[in-house]
């Protein structure tokens, strides 16, 4: 009985060492993981830039309609509203360009 328990312990120890060896041999290096993540981010980034341009176009259209409505109603602060909407559109375009140049 004691001999069987010792064999069982030895086989468990051997199995554990085997699993540890296999897991270490299949692990990839950190640089390969970073390169893979960089490639994936660059792949998704072109679509993200196009999305930012589309959002900028929508914001510009909404802003133009709001400014036009304020101008037609005779609101005195139309210039402030126009500058704010124009600034937000320029910000979106500049951010997209800066990010595109950063990520290439």
N, C-alpha and C positions, 0 to 999 in steps of 0.2 A: 504494500500500500504506500509506504513512504517512498519507494522507488518510483512509483507512478506519479506521485505529487512532484518529485524533483524533475522528472521528465516533462511534466506539464509546465512547470515554471521555466525550464530551459527552453521549451518550444515557444512559450509566450515571449520570453526575452529575445529569442532569435527572430520571431515575427516582428516584434517592436523595432529591433535594429534594422531589419529588412525594410520596413515601412519608412523609417527615418532616412535610410540611404536612398530609397526610390524618390522620396519627396525632395531631397536635396539635389538629386541628379536632374530632376525635371524643372527645377526653379530657374527662371531666367534672370539675367542681370538687371540692375536698376536702369542702366543706360538704355537698354533695349525697350524697356517700358516707357521711359520718358520720350524716346524717339517715336514710339507708336502713338502716344498721347498727342505729341506735337503734330504728327501727320493727320490725326483725326480732327484736331482743332482747326488746322489749316483747311481741311476738306469742308468743314461746316461753315467756315468763316465767309466764303464767297456768298453763300445764301443769306447769311446774316447781314452782310453789307447791303445786298439788294433789298432785304426786308427793311433796313433803316431808311433807304432811299424811298421806298414805298410809303413808310410811315411819315416821312418828311413831306411827301407830296400830298398825303391826306390831310396832314396838319396845315399845310399851306392853303389847300382848298377851303377847309373849314374856317381858317383865319380870314381868308379873302371874303367869304360870305358874311362873317360877323362884322368885319370892317365896313363892307358895303352897306349892311343894314344900319350900322351906327351912322354912317355918313348920310344915308337917305333920311334918317330920322332927325338929323340936325344936331347930333350929340357933339358937344365941344371938345371932348377928349378923344377924338377919332385918331389923331396922330399918335397918341400913346399906345392905343390898342394895336394900331398897324405896326408900330415899331416892336412891340412885344411879340406879336405873331411872326413877323419877319425874322426877328432875332432867334426865335425858337427853331424856325426852319433852317436858318444858317447854322445854328448849333448842331442840329442833327446831321447835316451834310459834312460839317467840319469833323465831327466825331467819327463818322464813317470813314472819312479820308485818312484821319490820323490812325485809326485802328487798322485800316487796310495797309498803310505804309509800315505799321509796327509788325503786323503778322505776315506781311508779304503775300 
